[in-house]
Amino acid sequence: MNIFSTGMDSLGAKLHQAGWHATVHNHIAWNELADALHTAAHQVQLCGPLVVVGHSLGGDDAIRLSGNLGTRGVEVDMLVTFDPTLLGAVLPGPRLVVNYFQTTGLWGRQLQPSAGFTGRIENVPVDRGLMANHFTIDKDPVLHADVLARITTLAAAGPCVPGI
């Protein structure tokens, strides 16, 4: 409904301020985004790192999007989820998964690899020291800073290779 995950808008703005190309979409657009990213990758129009981020139902669909790309030969460098609600298993595709989740409440959960997953999953509980719940976890400036730092580290790890 585009009213619960407004932290994704502010994270997108922070990424733009840092010089990254970032777009924010409703979670139901994941399939169209997967098609567009697949096409761009195979037309050598993507330049990494390729990062997919989502909160709540958007976290679930970020998992779906990165898995869809993986089945089509496009690896996601990093998948970031903020308290995904339904899915607990990560499909093959992302190299690194960072899952910020609450350990109390209805929706927070650790993510596990599904069959064939070869990446790394970091489950990061955010209850300790942060005032986070399902409706605020995506807005936390400490977590936003962590995401930005992780993306910067990914970019520094190697040159941008279009098409990957």
C-alpha positions as CSV (number, residue, x, y, z in Angstrom):
1,M,0.0,0.0,0.0
2,N,3.1,2.2,-0.1
3,I,2.5,3.6,3.4
4,F,4.4,1.1,5.7
5,S,7.8,0.9,4.1
6,T,8.7,4.6,3.8
7,G,12.1,3.8,5.1
8,M,12.9,2.3,1.7
9,D,12.3,5.8,0.2
10,S,14.7,7.4,2.7
11,L,17.3,4.7,2.1
12,G,17.0,5.2,-1.6
13,A,17.5,9.0,-1.1
14,K,20.6,8.3,1.0
15,L,22.0,6.0,-1.7
16,H,21.4,8.7,-4.3
17,Q,23.2,11.2,-2.1
18,A,26.2,8.8,-1.9
19,G,26.3,8.6,-5.7
20,W,24.6,5.3,-6.2
21,H,21.8,4.6,-8.7
22,A,18.8,3.4,-6.7
23,T,15.1,3.0,-7.5
24,V,12.3,2.3,-5.1
25,H,9.2,0.2,-6.1
26,N,6.1,-1.3,-4.7
27,H,6.8,-5.0,-3.8
28,I,4.3,-6.3,-6.4
29,A,6.6,-5.0,-9.2
30,W,9.3,-7.6,-8.4
31,N,8.6,-9.8,-11.5
32,E,8.8,-6.8,-13.9
33,L,11.9,-5.7,-12.2
34,A,13.5,-9.1,-12.6
35,D,12.7,-9.0,-16.3
36,A,14.1,-5.6,-16.7
37,L,17.3,-6.4,-14.7
38,H,17.7,-9.7,-16.7
39,T,17.5,-7.8,-20.0
40,A,19.9,-5.1,-18.8
41,A,22.4,-7.6,-17.6
42,H,22.4,-9.5,-20.9
43,Q,22.6,-6.3,-22.9
44,V,25.7,-5.3,-20.8
45,Q,23.9,-2.3,-19.3
46,L,24.3,-3.3,-15.6
47,C,27.3,-2.3,-13.6
48,G,27.7,-3.8,-10.2
49,P,27.3,-4.1,-7.4
50,L,23.8,-5.2,-7.9
51,V,21.9,-4.9,-4.6
52,V,18.2,-5.8,-3.9
53,V,16.6,-4.4,-0.7
54,G,13.1,-5.0,0.7
55,H,11.0,-4.6,3.8
56,S,8.2,-6.7,5.0
57,L,6.3,-8.1,2.0
58,G,8.9,-6.3,0.0
59,G,11.5,-8.4,1.8
60,D,9.7,-11.5,0.6
61,D,9.6,-10.2,-2.9
62,A,13.2,-9.2,-2.8
63,I,14.0,-12.8,-2.0
64,R,11.8,-13.9,-5.0
65,L,13.4,-11.3,-7.3
66,S,17.0,-12.3,-6.5
67,G,16.1,-16.0,-6.8
68,N,14.4,-15.3,-10.2
69,L,17.5,-13.6,-11.4
70,G,19.7,-16.4,-10.1
71,T,17.8,-19.0,-12.1
72,R,18.4,-16.9,-15.2
73,G,22.1,-16.5,-14.7
74,V,22.2,-13.0,-13.1
75,E,23.7,-13.1,-9.6
76,V,22.7,-10.5,-7.1
77,D,25.8,-9.2,-5.2
78,M,23.8,-8.5,-2.1
79,L,20.2,-9.1,-1.0
80,V,19.1,-7.0,2.0
81,T,15.9,-7.8,3.9
82,F,14.2,-5.9,6.7
83,D,11.9,-8.2,8.6
84,P,10.5,-10.4,5.8
85,T,7.1,-11.7,6.7
86,L,6.4,-15.0,4.9
87,L,9.5,-16.5,3.3
88,G,12.2,-18.1,5.4
89,A,14.3,-19.7,2.7
90,V,16.6,-17.9,0.3
91,L,16.7,-19.2,-3.2
92,P,20.0,-19.6,-5.1
93,G,21.1,-16.3,-6.7
94,P,22.4,-13.8,-4.2
95,R,26.1,-14.0,-3.2
96,L,25.4,-12.3,0.2
97,V,22.2,-12.0,2.2
98,V,21.9,-9.6,5.1
99,N,18.6,-10.1,7.0
100,Y,17.8,-7.5,9.6
101,F,15.1,-9.0,11.8
102,Q,13.4,-8.5,15.1
103,T,13.4,-11.4,17.5
104,T,10.2,-10.4,19.2
105,G,6.9,-9.7,17.4
106,L,5.0,-11.6,14.8
107,W,7.1,-11.4,11.6
108,G,10.8,-11.3,12.3
109,R,12.7,-14.5,11.4
110,Q,16.1,-15.7,10.5
111,L,16.6,-16.7,6.9
112,Q,17.9,-20.1,5.9
113,P,19.4,-21.3,2.6
114,S,17.2,-23.3,0.3
115,A,18.6,-26.3,-1.8
116,G,21.3,-25.1,-4.1
117,F,22.0,-21.8,-2.3
118,T,25.8,-21.3,-2.3
119,G,26.0,-17.7,-0.9
120,R,26.4,-16.5,2.6
121,I,23.5,-15.4,4.9
122,E,24.0,-13.0,7.8
123,N,21.0,-12.8,10.1
124,V,21.3,-9.6,12.1
125,P,18.9,-9.3,15.1
126,V,18.0,-5.7,15.8
127,D,16.2,-5.8,19.1
128,R,19.3,-5.2,21.2
129,G,19.9,-1.5,21.7
130,L,17.5,-0.3,18.9
131,M,13.9,0.7,19.2
132,A,12.8,-1.3,16.2
133,N,9.6,-3.0,15.5
134,H,8.2,-4.3,12.2
135,F,6.9,-0.8,11.2
136,T,10.0,1.1,12.1
137,I,12.9,-1.4,11.3
138,D,13.1,-0.1,7.7
139,K,13.5,3.5,8.9
140,D,16.4,3.0,11.3
141,P,19.3,5.3,10.5
142,V,21.9,2.9,12.0
143,L,20.7,0.1,9.8
144,H,20.7,2.5,6.8
145,A,24.3,3.4,7.5
146,D,25.2,-0.3,7.7
147,V,23.6,-1.0,4.3
148,L,25.5,2.0,2.8
149,A,28.8,0.8,4.3
150,R,28.2,-2.7,3.0
151,I,27.5,-1.5,-0.5
152,T,30.6,0.7,-0.4
153,T,32.7,-2.3,0.7
154,L,31.3,-4.4,-2.1
155,A,32.2,-1.7,-4.7
156,A,35.7,-1.4,-3.3
157,A,36.2,-5.2,-3.6
158,G,36.5,-5.0,-7.3
159,P,36.0,-3.0,-10.5
160,C,32.6,-2.5,-12.0
161,V,32.0,-5.2,-14.6
162,P,29.1,-4.4,-16.9
163,G,26.7,-7.3,-17.4
164,I,27.4,-8.9,-14.0
